[in-house]
C-alpha cells in the first residue's frame, strides 16, 4: 500500500528533476525547493558561468546538482538534452520548464526577430522538451517505477498572460497562452499513462523580468492597486506550489494552471 502520510506525499527523495531557467528569480527558488524536498537537480543553462543555484543545492541542501549546457532557442540543442543526460546515467522523472524571455514593443512596431525569439524560447522549447521527456518516460519498463505512484511530473511556467493580453507584449502573451493550452493538451494524453502535466502561472513578481514595470511609477501604482495581497510576489512564494505539483501530493491533479498571484485573478 502506498504511504499516504504527509511527509511521504511531499517527499522527492530519490527523484531527479530537470530544470530550465533555474539560475535566478522564480526558477532558482523552485529548483532549490525541489532540492530541499529531496530531489537531485539537473540545471539546463546556456553556459557554466553561473553556478549560484548549483552551489546552493550542493552546499546548503546536500543534494547533487549537475549543469547541462544547451541553447533553448535552438531546437536541435533542446532535442539533444534528454538523450545526452540518459546516456550519462541520469533518470529524470520531474521536468520544470521555467526559462523564458520578454520583449516589449508597441504591437504595430513589434519586430519579427523579437517575435520569433520569444516564441522559440517560451513555447517551442517547452513543447520540444516536454515531448522528449514524455517519450523517454513512456519508453521505460514499468519495473523502473514504484507501483501505485506516477511515472513523472511536468511543471510548465505559464503567466497571468495565459489569461490576459497585457500591454506591448503580444509575443509573450501568445507564448504563455500557448503554454497553458499545451499543458492541458499533454495532460489529456499522458495523465492516464502516469505523467501528470500542470503549469504554474505567476502574477506580478519582483524579478529582473519586471524591472521596467517596477520602475514605471504609473504602471506600478496601477498594479499594486489591483493585488489584494498588497505586495508584489517574491520568488520564494513558488516553493510550496512547485513541490506540491512535483510530488505524490498532487497525484490526482493534472491539466491545471495553478495561479500564484496574490489574488489578482480574483478581482
N, C-alpha and C positions, 0 to 999 in steps of 0.2 A: 504493500500500500504506500502511495506517495506521502511523504512527510508534509503535512499541511500546517505546521507550526509557523508563526510569523517570521522568526529568524530564517527558517529554511526557505520560505516563499520568496524572500527578498535577497537571499544569498546568491552571489555569482561565483562562488568558489569553484575552481576547476574550469571556468569558462575563459575563452579568449574573445576579445572584442576588437573589431576593425573599425577605426575611427578616421574620418576625414575632417579637416578643419579644426583640429584639436590643439593648435598652437597658442590660441589666445581666446579671450572672451568666453562666450557660451560654450564653444566646443571644448576648450581646455577644462572648464568647470565640469562638464559632463564626462569627459574622459577620466578625469581624476575621481569623480563619483563612482564610475564603474569599477575603477581600481579599488576604491575604499570598500566596495561591496564584495571584493574578492577576485575580480577578473584580471587577467593579464591583458595588456593593451598593445595593439599594433597601430601606430600613428602614420597615416599616409600624408606625406609632406612633399612640397616642391623640391626641397633640399634638406640637408642636415644641419643648417646653420642655427636653427632654433631648437634647443634641447630642453627648454624650461619645463614643459609638461612631462617629458620622459624622465627628467631628473627628479621631479616631484613624485612621480609614481614609484620610482625605484628606491629613492632615499627616504621618503616620508611614509609611504604606504607598503613598502616591501613587496611590491608586485613587479613582474617583468614588464619592460617596455621596449618595443622594437620600432625603429623608424624605417619605413619603406618609402623610397622616393618615387614620385610619379607626377606627371603633369595632367591635371584633371581636364584641361581644355583639349587634350589630345586623346581621341577615342582609343587608339591603339595602346597608348600608355595605360589607360584605365582597364582595358580588356586584359592586360597582362598582369594586373595586380593579384588576382586570385591564383592563377596558375603558378606564378613565381613564389608566392607565400606557401602554397601547399607543397610545392617541390622542396621547400626549405624545412618542411616538417610542421608547419603551423596548421591548426584546425579551428579557424574562427567560426563561432556559432552566433555571434552578435555583430550586426552591422549598423553603425551610426553614421549617416550621411549628413554632416554639418557644414561642409565647405560651401561658401557662397560669396558672390561679389555683387557690388551695387554700382550702377552708373546713373547719373541724374542729368536729364536734359528736357526742355520742353518737347512735347511729343512731335510737333511739326519740325523740330530740328534734330531729332534723335538719330545719331549716326548708325549706318548699317553695321559697322565693325563693332560698335558697343552692343548693339542688339545681339549679334552673333556670339560675342564673347560671353555675355550674361546667360543666354540660353544654353550655351555649351557647358559652362561650369555648373550652373544652378539646376539644370534639368537633364540634359543629355548624359552627363557623367553620373547623375543619380540613377537614371534608368539603366545605364550600362553596368554599373557596379551592382545594382540590385539583381539584374538578370544573371550576371556571372556568379554572384554569391548564391542566389537561389538554385541555379543549375548545379552548382557544386554540392550543396546540401542534399538536394534530391537524388544525386548520383551516389551518395554514400550508403553503405549497407546499414540496415536497421540496427545491427549489433553495436554500432558506434554511438547510439543514442540511448539515454536512460529511458526504460519503459515508462509510459504514462506521462512523460514530460515532452515539451515541444522540442523540435529539432533546432530551431533557431528563431531569432528575433531581428527584424529590420525596423530601425527607427530613422525616419527621414525628418529633416527640419524644414517645416513649411513657414508660414508667416501670417500675420493679420491680413496681408495682401493676397493670401489664398482666398479670402472672403471679400476684400475691398479693393478698390482700384488704385488708391494712392494718388500722389501728385508728382509729376515729372519723372515717374519711374515705370513706364509701360513695360519695359523688358523684364524688370524684376517682378512686377505684378503677374505678368504672363508666366514667368518661370515658376513662381510659387503657387499660382493657381494650378499649373501642371503637376507640381509635386503632390498637391492634395489629391487630385484625381488619379495620379499614378499610384499613390498609396492605396486607394480604395480598389483600383483595378487589380493590383498584385495580390492584395488580401483575398479578393474573390477567388483567385486561382490557387493560392498557396496555403491559406489557413487550414483547410481541410487536409493538407499534407504535412502539417506540423510546423509551418513557418508563419509566425504572426507578423503582420506588417502594419505599422502605425506611424504617425507623424506627431511632432511637437510644433505648435505654432506660437512662436514668441510674439509678445506685444512690443511695446516700446522699451528697449533695453539699453542701458548705459554702456555701450560698447563703441569701438572705433568706427564701426559702420554708420553709427548715428551721430557722429560728432557734428556734422553740418546742421542737423535738426536741433541738437542741444544748444548750439551756438547762435541759432536764429531765435531771437527773443520772442518774436511774434508767434512762430510755429511752436516753440517750446511752451509758451503760455497756453496756447490752444490745446496742445496735447495733454498737459497737466490738468487742465480743467475737466477733461473727459475721463481721466483714470480714477475710478472710485477708490483705489488703494492709496492715492495721494502721492505717489512717487513713481519714478522710472524703475523698471525692473533691473535686477542685478544678475550676473551670471550664475551665482550660487542658487538662485531661485529655480534652477533647472536640474539640480542634483537629484531631488526626490522623484520628479517625473521620469527622468531617464532610467533610473534604477528600477522603478515600477514597470516600465514598458520592456525592459531587458530581461526581467526575472519571471519566475513562475507565478508571481503575484498577479500578473496580467494574462494568465493563460487563456482566458475566455474573452480577451479584448483584442480586436483586430479590425482594421479598416477605419480607425478613428483618428481624428486630428485633435490632440489634447492642447487646448489653448491656454497659454501661460501669460496672462496679460493684465493682471491686477484688476480684473473686472471690466476691461474696456468693451468687450463684445456684448456685455450685458446691458450697456447703456442704450 
